[in-house]
Amino acid sequence: MEVKDYYRILGVARNADEKAIKKAFRQLARKNHPDLNPGNTDAERRFKEINEAYEVLSDADKRGKYDQFGAQWEQYEKAGVNPNDFARGFGGSGGSRNISPEEFERMFGGFGRAGGGGGGGGFSDFFETLFSGQGGGRPGAGQGTPFGNFNPRQPRQTEAETEITLEEAFHGTSRMIQLPDGQRIEVSIPAGIQSGTRVRAGDVLLRVRVQPHARFRQEKNQEKNDLYVTVSVDLYTALLGGEVQVPTLERPVVLTIPGGTQSGKRFRLRGLGMPGMKKQSEQGDLYAEISVELPTSLSPKERQLVEQLRELQNR
């Protein structure tokens, strides 16, 4: 049986605090996310290990049990056995240690073997079935075990939905999802995700919806990574040309427009749209759509000048 070192998997010290554990998880989960590594089975295996490690180390109770009993505590509980009973039986109340497979074999050896025998080397079929879900000589239908008839637990897929802001979709984020059995798992949501996309984390399938933004928008039938924003420009800048400030999801940029720019004119700002979800280097563009604002009131002098301009245009 392979024993997992969750601290090594996350790359943190055994005395790491909650903040350090969460930071390490986010970095590793984003790096190994299956959506960013399509077809990479090693990244998928690594991603599952990272989620498993975080599930244990982010929960104070689970982490305490893991530190006391090692990775075996969870398997003991699945078998219906209280790990504290093992601690009292091996090592006394004054101390604690991991229970070796050999000790577990001596306690339960023979159960589940064909014919009920207990001797021989290695682990019993019950031990192999209980802890790895495989192995020859598995108890057949109607054959009992110390805990009743045993059926390997089948994983169940949990589906959930969540909403994120456009800013979160731009930078990447995470959501804590509660499973039906009460466990909580943090799902990493990659940068550049599109509304309606599903993200898988172990047995969790999370559908992500991006909330509408007050300023930026994505238009149908256009490149999915492109963004659009309306920029207000005064009449005089539109007529004469000049610089206007354009907001982006990171910081404002300055755009120079030519004289005579019409309302509705779009200017393309390359690489300032949404990042690509699978390849973040494939960033979309930002389109600044000009909206010319007319003055709502004119002074007598301004009105005179506008009338003179009209006369010049009509000549």
GIGIZI-V710670 format. One record per backbone hydrogen bond with DSSP energy under -0.5 kcal/mol. NH is the residue of the N-H (numbers start at 1). CO is the residue of the C=O. Records with the same first field share a line. If there is no record, write none. Layout:
# GIGIZI-V710670
NH = CO ; CO
This chain:
# GIGIZI-V710670
4 = 2
6 = 4
9 = 5
10 = 6
11 = 7
12 = 7
16 = 13
21 = 17
22 = 18
23 = 19
24 = 20
25 = 21
26 = 22
27 = 23
28 = 24
29 = 25
30 = 26
31 = 27
32 = 28
33 = 29 ; 30
36 = 33
37 = 33 ; 34
40 = 37
41 = 39
44 = 40
45 = 41
46 = 42
47 = 43
48 = 44
49 = 45
50 = 46
51 = 47
52 = 48
53 = 49
54 = 50
55 = 51
56 = 52
57 = 53
58 = 54
59 = 56
60 = 58
63 = 59
64 = 60
65 = 61
66 = 62
67 = 63
68 = 64
69 = 65
70 = 66
72 = 69
73 = 70
74 = 71
75 = 71
76 = 72
77 = 73
78 = 74
79 = 75
80 = 77
81 = 76
83 = 81
85 = 82
86 = 82
87 = 83
88 = 84
89 = 85
90 = 86
91 = 89
95 = 92
100 = 98
104 = 100
105 = 101
106 = 102
107 = 103
108 = 104
109 = 105
111 = 108
113 = 110
116 = 113
117 = 114
126 = 111
128 = 124
129 = 125
130 = 126
131 = 127
132 = 128
133 = 128 ; 129
134 = 128
143 = 140
147 = 148
148 = 145
158 = 203
159 = 157
160 = 205
162 = 207
164 = 209
169 = 165
170 = 166
171 = 167
172 = 168
173 = 189
175 = 187
177 = 175 ; 185
179 = 177 ; 183
182 = 179
185 = 177
187 = 175 ; 185
188 = 186
189 = 173
190 = 188
192 = 169
193 = 169 ; 190
196 = 208
197 = 194
199 = 206
201 = 204
204 = 201
205 = 158
206 = 199 ; 204
207 = 160 ; 205
208 = 197 ; 206
209 = 162
211 = 164 ; 209
213 = 216
217 = 228
222 = 219
226 = 223
227 = 285
228 = 217
229 = 287
230 = 215
231 = 289
232 = 230
233 = 291
235 = 293
238 = 234
239 = 235
240 = 236
241 = 237
242 = 257
244 = 255
246 = 253
253 = 246
255 = 244
257 = 242 ; 255
260 = 238
261 = 238 ; 258
264 = 290
265 = 262
267 = 288
269 = 267 ; 286
270 = 268
272 = 269
273 = 284
274 = 225
276 = 279
282 = 279
283 = 281
284 = 274
286 = 269
287 = 227
288 = 267 ; 286
289 = 229 ; 287
290 = 265 ; 288
291 = 231
293 = 233
294 = 292
303 = 299
304 = 300
305 = 301
306 = 302
307 = 303
308 = 304
309 = 305
310 = 306
311 = 307
312 = 308
313 = 309
314 = 310
315 = 311 ; 312
